[in-house]
Amino acid sequence: MLGKDVVLYSTAIPLSNVELVEAQRCGIPVRHRSGILASLCAVRHAIGVAGTHGKTTTTALIAHIMGIAGQSPSSLIGAEVVGAGIGAQFGTSEYFVVEADESDGTLDVLPLSSIVLTNVDIDHLDYFATFEAIQECFVEAASVATHHVVLNSDDPGSSPVITALQGNSRVVTFGTKAGSTFRIENERSSDLGVAFELVHGSDRALVASQLRGHHNVMNIAAAIALSVSVGVSLDTAVGAVATFPGVMRRFTERGTFNGALLIDDYAHLPAEIEATLLGARSHPALRGKLIAVFQPNRYHRIATMADTYRDCFTTADIVVITDVYASGTPKIEGVTGELVVQAITQAHPRATVVWAPSRTDTVSAVKSVISTGDVCVSMGCGDIETFPDDLTGGVL
């Protein structure tokens, strides 16, 4: 620790961490990540991307569009951009595009100039007592933003935010509904990705992207709406979207096994899982079975939300559920991935669902059913990321 000016830590790091303890013993200042982010936001035009789903992709899209437009933003993204090997950059302009996470209160302390709210869904009930408390958090964040506010007109969870800011000239909306400031029309998918028309005032643009799924159409529309709000032309934004490569662990193709395509995704909430599997169902490589492998995340989430996973796997032909990945949270007696299995099978008795608690069990379960023309999508925000390697010859 000698020679260090400051030690930063995130909520994922316990205060008992040996490096934090040593830093404090040596008298080195220890700062939470949220405080540092707040300091950076305070001296820039901070564009915060908030919401339950889609934050990372939307943040990366905005940074990409603004970069192509010559606005040279700084950015801090929650994953690596495909091909770049980084998830952050320092730009020369006043703009700072940041993923604004609500899960630990970070969103509450960021002085945002502009905000994009992708959607609002139930999550983080270990931090928020109720869904209404989650919504109120986003109402407050949107209300205090000093410049642009971009809201999802299709999302029921965002309704209280839209109502609270009704009539505010800083607000623009995106979605398929009539009256949306940026309106999505004629959405379609192809072997190459998604395409749709985006209507803004008297302008109409054809948007094409290599990303897949309706959820990414919404992410793209949100990113374009913000970019246009800060001065990027619609044509420039649309052109930039066509060259956006995506971010890691967001529908990332990870090779093949036994003639089947392997896809890795960060999806860990029901709406994300459903959206990811719908995207996989339309993938041109799928000529056989769609296999879903899911690693539940955090004991408190599964203890309080296991039943909400009952319907999100219906697109898959075979579902494999692993045990819970703790993500640094304390274990709760009796809470395992089997609660998710029970929720699915009770709602869908004819579904093919396999309980595979260990990694060895998971690999064996998939190997026993996977064949040529299948697509296997492994999902979760834990070490399930390495699962495709287990199939293709990585360390098991």
N, C-alpha and C positions, 0 to 999 in steps of 0.2 A: 504493500500500500504506500510505501514511501514515495514521495514525489507527486502524489496525486492531489489535485486541487479540490475535487468533489466526487462523490460517488452517487450515482443515480440508481433508483430501483423502481420497479413497477409493483402493482398490487399482487402479481403472481409470485413475488418473492417474499417469504416470511421474514419478519423482523429478527428471527433467530438465525438467519443465514450467516454463515461464518464470515463472509466478506463484509457484511454490514456491521457485524459485531466488532471485527477488527478495525474497520474504518472509524467507528465511534471510539474505540480504545486509543487510536492514534490521533484523535482530535480532528479528523478530516470531516468536513461538512457532508451530511447525508441528505439528499433531496429526493422527494417522490417525483416520478416522471410527470405527473399532472402539473406540478408547480413550474417545472422547466418549460413545458409546453405553453403554459399561460404566459410566461415571460416572453417567449418567442412571438406568441399571438399579439401581445400588447404593442409591439413595435412594428407590426406589419398589417396589411389588409388581410386579415385571417379569414379564410374560407373554410368553414367546418362542415364536414359531411357526417351527418348523424342519422340514426335510425337503427332498427333491429336487424334488417337484412340489407345486403348490397353496398355497405359502406366502402369496403376495400376496392371493389371494382369501380365504383363511381368516383372515388377519390383519385384513383389512377387515371381514369378517363379524363377527368377535368384537368389534371396536371399535363396529360398528353396533349389534349386539345389546345390548352393555353400555350404550351411549349411550341407546338406547330405554328400557332398564330403569332409567335414572336414575343409573347409576354413574359417569358423566362421566369416562371414562378418557382419558389421553393416549395418542397412538398415532403410530407411524411405519411407514408402509406403502410398499411398493416400487413403487407406481403411484398415479395419481390415481383417486379414487372418481368414478364416473360422476355428472355433474351438480354435483359439489362443487368441482372445479377444484383440489383439494388432495389430498395424500397423507399429511398429518400434522396433528395437532391437540394443543393443550395443555388437558388437563382439570383438574378441581378435586379429583379423588379420588386415592387412593394408587396406582391401577392405571396401568400403562404397557404397552400392547400393542405389541410390536415384532417385525418380521420379522427372524429370526435366521439369517443366511446362513452356511453352513459352508464356502463355496467358497474363502475366503481366511483361515480361522481365526477369523473374528469370533465365531462361536458359542462357541469355546473360552474366550473372555475375558469373556463376558457373565455376570454373577451373576444368574441367573434364579430367581425365586421359583416360577414355574410354567412348564411347557413343553407344547406340542402338537407331536407328531411326525406329520406328515401321511403320510409314506411314505419309503422308502429305496431308491434306485436308483443305478446306476453313473453317475458323472459326475465331472468335475474331477480327472481322473487326472494332470493337471499339478501338482496340489497333494497329492493322496492317491496313494500308490503302488499301492494295491490297493483292491478293493471292501470287503474285510474292514477296512481302515483307515477307510473311510467309516463303516461300521457301528460300529466302536469309538468313533469321534467322537460318534456319537449315543448310544451306551450311556453314555459319560461324562457328556454333557450332561444326560441324563434322570436319571442316578443322583445328581447333585449338586443338582438342583432341590429347593427346600425345602418346597414346598407341593403343587401338583397336577401330575400327569403324565398326559397324554392320548395314547394309542397306538392305532395302526391294527391291529386284529386280523385283517384280511383280507390284509395286506401281507406277503409272504414276506420281503422285505428287512428288515422290522422285527422279525422273529422273535428275533434275538439280544438286542434291547433288551427285549422282553417277557420272555424267559427270565431275563435278568439282574435284572429287577425283580419277578420272580414272588413273590407273597405280600406285596408292598408295599402297604399300605393307601392310599397316595397315588395309586395308579394306577387310571385308568378306561380302558376301551377302547371303540372304536366300530367298526362294520362289520356285515356281513351274517351272520357266523358265530353259531351258537348259543353263548350264554355271554358275548357282548359286552355290556358295561355299557349301552351305547346301541346297540340292534340295529335295523338297517334292514330293513324288510319291504315287499313289494308296491310296488316302485319302478316308475314308469311315466312316459312322456313324452307331451306334448301340444303343440298349437300355442302354448300359453302358457309352456311350460318343463317343469320336472320336478316330480313329486310322489312322496311316499313316506310310509310310516308309520314312526315312530320309537318303539321300545319301551324304556322305562326303568323297571325294577322293575315295579310294578303300573300304571304310567301308559303310555298309548298316545296319540300325537299324530299328526295328519295334517299333514305339512309340504309346503308348496307354494312354489315359487320360479320366478322368470322366468329363472333360469340354466338352462343345458342340459348334458346329459351325465352319465354315471355318476360321472365324476371330481368334478363339482360336488356330487353327492349326498354323496360322501365328505367334501368340504370343509365342506359344511353340517353334517353330523353331527359332525365334529370341533369346529366352532365352537360348536354347541349343547352338546356335552359339556363343553367348557371353561367356557362361560358358566354352565351349571347348577352346575358345581363351585364357582364363586365366588359363588353365591347368587342367580342369576337363576332365576325359575320357568320350568319347561318351556313353559308356555303363552305366557309373555311372549317367550321366545326364539323360539318358532315363529312368533308374530305378527310379530316383527321381521324374520325371514328373508323373509317375504312382501313386505316393503317395501324389501329390499336391492336397489339398482340395478346392482350389479356394479362392476368396476374397468376402467379403460381398457386396451385391447389384450388383453382377455380375451373373445374371441368378440364383438368390437365390430362392429356393422353400419355400413358406411361408404358407403352409397349404392348406386346401381345404374349399370350400364353395359350398353347394348345389351339391356336387358330382363333382365339377370342381377343377382343380389344379390351385393354385395362384402362380405366379412367379413375382419377383420384380427385376428390372434391372436399372442401372444407365444411360442407353442409352439416349442421348439427342440430338445427331446429326443424320442426315439422314442415313449415312452409318452404324452407330451403331444400329439404329432402325431396318434397313433392316436385318442386320446380326443377331440381337437378335430374330427377328420374324422367320427367316429361321431356326434358332436353335430350336425354339418352334414348328415349323411345323413338325419337325422330332422327337419330343418327344414322347416316347411310351405311355404317358398318354393321348395324344390327340386322341379322338375318335369322337369328335363332332366339335364345332366351336372354332376357334382361335380368341380371343377377345383381342384387343390392346387398352390400356388406356395410353394416353400420356399427360404429363404436359410440355408444352413449357417452356423454361428457358431464362430469360433475355430479356428485351424489345428491346434493340438494335439489338440483334441477330435475333429476330423475325421480326423486322422492315426491316432488310436488307436481311434476308435469308428465309422468310416464303415460298417462291415459291420452294425452294430446297427440301421441305418436301413432294412434291406432289406425288412422286412415291415410297416412302420408306415403305408404309403401304400395298402394294398390296398383300402381303402374308396373311394378316389378313382377316377374314370374317366380323368382325364388328370392327369399330374404334371409340373410344370415346376420344374427345379432351377437355382438361380443359383450364382454363385461364392461363395466364403467371405467372410463379413464378419469382419474381424480382431478387432474389439472391443479394440483396443490391444495385441494379442498379436503376437509376431514371426512373419513369414511363414516357412513351411517349404517348401523346394523340392520340387516335385512334388505338393503337397497342394492340390487344388482341389475344387470342388463336383462335379466329374466322378467322383470316387471314390464319392459317394453314388449317382450315376446308375448306375455300374457295379454297385454292390451290389444295387440294385433290379432291374436288368435280368438279372443273373445268377440271382437267385432267382425272378424272374417274367418269363420271356422274352417273354410276350405282353402285358406291361404297356405302356401308352402313356406313355413318359417322354421329356421334352424337356430337353436341356442348353442353357441360355440364360445364358451367363456374364455378360453385361452387362445393365444396366437396359433399354437399347434392345432387346436380344434378348428379354428377358422380356416387355416390353410387346407386342412384335410377336407372340410366341408365343401369348399369351393372346388378343389381339385376333383372331387368325386362327381361333380355335376357339370363342370365347364367344358364346352366343346366348340368346334369351329362355327363361326357366325354369331357367337354370343357376345354380349357386352357386359363386363363386370365393373360396376361402379362402387368403389370403396369410399365411405364418407365418415367424417368426424373431424374434430379439431385436436385430436391427440396423436399418439404414435401410429395410428392406422395409416398415416402418410407413408410408412415404409412397407405396407402390405403388398403393393405390386412387386416390390423387389423380392419379397419372399416367394412369389410365384415364378418370377423370371430368372432367379438365380442369385439374388442378393442374400444377405445374412439372415438366417431364420432364427 
